[in-house]
Amino acid sequence: MVPADVHATAYANARAAGVSMGKYLAELIRRDQLDESGRPVWAREAFGEPGQGELPMTG
């Protein structure tokens, strides 16, 4: 699930660019820079090392 504030920012950015949310996201993905293993270069900082996975949700 995308947090509401992140969704609102993406929507505002798409609107400012004069395109749909789908076109905006497609262009972001198209421009994503990948490392030698095909992983986005920013992923390690955001998510840690590959294979760590996510902790299970509780509650």
Sequence and secondary structure as in RCSB ss.txt:
>XXXX:A:sequence
MVPADVHATAYANARAAGVSMGKYLAELIRRDQLDESGRPVWAREAFGEPGQGELPMTG
>XXXX:A:secstr
   HHHHHHHHHHHHHHTS HHHHHHHHHHH  B TTS BTTHHHHH STT        
